[in-house]
Amino acid sequence: MAEQRAEIGVFGGSGFYSFLEHTDEVVVETPYGDPSAPIVIGEVAGRSVAFLPRHGRSHDRPPHAINYRANVWAMKELGVTHILGPCASGSLQPEVGVGSFVVCDQFVDRTNARKDTFYDGPMSTHVSSADPYCPVLRGLLVDGCRELGIDVHDGGTVVVIQGPRFSTRAESKWYSSMGWDVINMTAYPEGHLARELEICYANVSLITDYDVGLEDMPGIEPVSVKEVVETFNSNNARLRDLLFAVIPRIPAHQDQLCATALEHAVIGH
């Protein structure tokens, strides 16, 4: 077990590989193999924060090949009780504009064959996903966005696709027609694995583009790499401001929804 401890964890996404200064690096061994990268630990307003780039430091782990179990387990080993999981995402609805943030309250899993549980037996363990994200962390993120003038949507459904390919037009139009709000490749199973370990977790989806199913709607232009990169950079700067505003406000105690996730989940225990 790693000696250094942290209270709060942050999983970095595309284009957001570091935000802490004056850090120490720690290697954490897990029963599930190596995390995506060594974890760096630093402080934000006196709070100990562990940062891990989920794609690796050189973006060498595509979404379907990330070792999500090792990443989340490593955070638990360090003592982390709260995790913030920002993700670059596409918009599925015209009103969810490029550059906006969506603090999701639901997910739809469209991945396949990902290792998405710590409980492979011998006891059957069924952790509820009815309300998959920590309500306290969600509230802090929404309030932080509003205070900083970031266009934010309080609640929304993220549909998580397997990757690495993007959706077809037919798939994207289907997702939009279902009323789902954003799409990405990494929000699942990361958040659910945190719940299985009774860690508070919240997702914030950073909108970089409109998904392909919306590109034929009036006023919406097809996405270009140049525009995505520019939005990445803008989002990452605002995300850093958001994290520095929210982290000091995270309570030392955990919300009961997250902290008691296993209380009635084990059959025959």
C-alpha positions in Angstrom: 0.0 0.0 0.0 1.2 3.5 -0.9 2.5 5.5 2.1 1.4 8.9 0.9 -2.3 9.8 1.5 -4.8 12.0 -0.3 -8.3 13.1 0.5 -9.5 14.0 -3.0 -8.9 12.5 -6.4 -9.1 13.9 -9.9 -9.1 11.9 -13.1 -7.8 14.0 -16.0 -9.2 13.6 -19.4 -8.2 14.5 -23.0 -5.9 17.5 -23.0 -5.8 17.9 -19.3 -2.8 16.1 -18.0 -1.7 18.1 -15.0 -2.9 21.0 -12.9 -1.1 20.5 -9.6 2.2 22.3 -8.8 4.8 21.2 -6.2 3.9 17.6 -6.4 5.2 14.2 -5.3 4.9 11.2 -7.5 3.7 7.9 -6.1 3.5 4.5 -7.7 0.6 2.4 -6.4 0.3 -1.4 -7.0 -3.2 -2.8 -7.3 -4.6 -6.4 -7.6 -5.8 -5.3 -11.1 -2.5 -4.3 -12.6 -1.0 -0.9 -13.1 -3.0 2.4 -13.2 -2.7 4.5 -16.3 0.2 6.4 -14.9 2.0 7.2 -11.6 -0.2 9.4 -9.4 0.9 12.9 -8.5 -0.1 14.3 -5.1 -0.2 17.9 -4.2 -2.2 20.5 -2.3 -5.1 22.8 -3.2 -6.0 25.2 -0.4 -4.6 22.9 2.2 -6.4 19.8 0.8 -4.4 16.8 -0.3 -5.2 16.0 -3.9 -4.2 13.0 -6.1 -4.2 13.4 -9.8 -4.2 10.6 -12.4 -4.5 11.1 -16.2 -6.9 8.3 -17.2 -5.4 8.0 -20.7 -1.8 8.1 -19.5 0.6 11.0 -19.7 1.1 10.5 -23.4 -2.5 9.7 -24.2 -1.4 6.1 -25.0 -4.4 4.3 -23.5 -7.5 4.6 -25.7 -10.9 4.6 -23.8 -11.7 1.0 -24.3 -8.2 -0.1 -23.1 -8.1 2.0 -19.9 -7.6 -0.1 -16.7 -10.5 1.6 -14.9 -10.4 -0.9 -12.0 -6.7 -0.2 -11.3 -7.2 3.6 -11.5 -10.1 3.6 -9.0 -8.5 1.1 -6.7 -5.3 3.1 -6.6 -7.3 6.2 -5.4 -8.9 4.1 -2.7 -5.4 2.8 -1.6 -4.3 6.4 -1.1 -7.2 7.1 1.1 -9.3 9.2 -1.4 -12.9 9.6 -0.3 -14.1 12.0 -3.1 -13.3 11.9 -6.8 -14.0 14.4 -9.6 -14.1 13.0 -13.1 -14.1 15.6 -15.8 -14.5 14.2 -19.4 -14.3 15.7 -22.8 -17.7 15.1 -24.4 -19.9 15.7 -27.4 -23.3 17.3 -27.3 -26.4 15.4 -28.3 -28.9 18.3 -28.0 -28.9 21.7 -29.7 -29.4 23.5 -26.4 -26.2 21.9 -24.9 -23.7 24.3 -26.5 -20.1 23.9 -27.4 -18.0 25.2 -24.5 -20.7 24.5 -21.9 -20.3 22.1 -18.9 -22.8 19.4 -18.0 -22.8 18.1 -14.4 -24.4 14.8 -15.2 -26.9 13.0 -12.9 -27.4 9.9 -15.0 -25.5 7.6 -17.4 -26.4 5.1 -20.1 -23.9 2.3 -20.6 -23.3 1.4 -24.3 -19.9 -0.2 -23.8 -19.1 -3.9 -24.0 -16.6 -6.3 -22.4 -15.1 -3.7 -20.0 -14.1 -4.8 -16.6 -16.8 -2.9 -14.7 -17.0 -4.5 -11.2 -14.7 -5.4 -8.3 -17.2 -8.1 -7.2 -16.6 -11.3 -9.3 -17.7 -13.6 -6.5 -17.9 -15.8 -4.6 -20.6 -13.6 -3.0 -23.1 -11.9 -5.2 -22.9 -8.1 -4.8 -25.4 -5.8 -6.5 -24.6 -2.1 -6.0 -27.4 0.3 -6.8 -27.0 2.6 -9.8 -30.3 4.4 -9.4 -28.6 7.7 -8.6 -25.1 7.1 -9.8 -23.4 10.4 -8.9 -22.7 12.0 -5.5 -25.3 14.8 -4.9 -23.0 16.8 -2.7 -20.2 16.9 -5.3 -22.7 17.7 -8.1 -24.1 20.6 -6.2 -20.6 22.0 -5.5 -19.7 21.7 -9.2 -22.9 23.4 -10.4 -22.5 26.3 -7.9 -18.8 26.7 -8.8 -19.6 27.0 -12.5 -22.3 29.6 -11.8 -20.0 31.6 -9.7 -17.3 31.6 -12.3 -19.7 32.5 -15.1 -19.4 29.1 -16.9 -22.4 28.0 -18.9 -23.5 24.9 -16.9 -26.4 22.4 -17.1 -27.5 21.1 -13.8 -28.2 17.5 -14.6 -28.1 15.5 -17.8 -27.6 12.0 -19.1 -24.3 10.9 -20.5 -24.3 7.9 -22.9 -21.0 6.2 -22.8 -19.9 4.4 -26.0 -17.2 1.7 -26.4 -14.8 3.5 -28.7 -12.4 4.0 -30.1 -14.6 4.7 -33.1 -17.1 7.6 -33.1 -20.8 7.0 -33.6 -22.5 6.6 -36.9 -25.1 9.2 -37.9 -27.8 6.7 -37.2 -26.5 5.9 -33.7 -26.1 9.5 -32.8 -29.6 10.4 -34.0 -30.9 7.5 -31.9 -29.1 8.8 -28.8 -30.5 12.3 -29.4 -34.0 11.0 -29.9 -33.8 9.2 -26.6 -33.3 12.6 -24.9 -29.8 11.9 -23.7 -27.6 15.0 -23.5 -23.9 14.2 -23.9 -21.8 11.4 -25.3 -18.3 10.2 -24.4 -16.1 7.1 -24.0 -14.8 7.2 -20.5 -17.5 8.0 -18.0 -18.3 4.3 -17.5 -17.3 2.3 -15.6 -15.1 4.8 -13.8 -18.0 6.4 -11.8 -19.7 3.1 -11.0 -16.4 1.5 -9.8 -16.0 4.4 -7.4 -19.5 3.7 -6.0 -18.6 0.1 -5.5 -15.7 1.2 -3.3 -18.0 3.7 -1.5 -16.1 6.7 -2.9 -18.1 9.9 -3.6 -17.8 10.6 -7.4 -19.1 13.3 -9.8 -18.8 13.7 -13.5 -18.6 17.0 -15.3 -18.8 16.7 -19.1 -16.9 19.4 -21.0 -18.6 20.0 -24.4 -16.1 20.2 -27.2 -18.4 19.6 -30.2 -21.8 18.6 -31.5 -22.1 14.9 -32.2 -22.5 13.8 -35.8 -26.3 13.3 -35.6 -26.8 17.0 -35.0 -24.7 18.3 -37.9 -27.6 18.5 -40.3 -29.6 20.8 -38.0 -29.9 24.5 -38.9 -27.1 26.6 -37.4 -24.9 23.7 -36.4 -21.7 23.3 -38.3 -19.8 20.0 -38.8 -17.0 19.7 -36.2 -13.4 20.3 -37.2 -10.2 19.2 -35.4 -9.1 22.9 -35.1 -12.3 23.8 -33.3 -12.1 20.8 -31.0 -8.5 21.7 -30.0 -9.4 25.3 -29.4 -12.4 24.3 -27.2 -10.2 21.8 -25.4 -7.8 24.5 -24.4 -10.5 26.9 -23.4 -12.3 24.2 -21.4 -9.2 23.1 -19.6 -8.4 26.6 -18.4 -11.9 27.0 -17.0 -11.8 23.5 -15.6 -8.7 24.4 -13.6 -10.5 27.4 -12.2 -13.5 25.3 -11.3 -11.4 22.6 -9.5 -9.5 25.2 -7.5 -12.9 26.8 -6.5 -14.6 23.5 -5.6 -11.9 21.4 -4.0 -11.6 23.6 -0.8 -15.4 23.3 -0.3 -15.5 19.5 -0.4 -16.6 18.3 3.0 -14.4 16.0 5.0 -17.4 13.6 5.6 -19.0 11.6 2.8 -22.6 11.7 1.6 -24.6 8.7 2.9 -25.7 7.6 -0.5 -22.0 7.0 -1.4 -20.6 5.9 1.9 -23.2 3.1 2.5 -23.4 1.7 -1.1 -22.5 -1.8 0.1 -24.8 -1.9 3.1 -27.5 -3.9 1.5 -25.7 -4.9 -1.7 -24.4 -8.4 -0.7 -26.6 -11.4 -1.0 -26.2 -14.1 1.6 -23.8 -12.0 3.7 
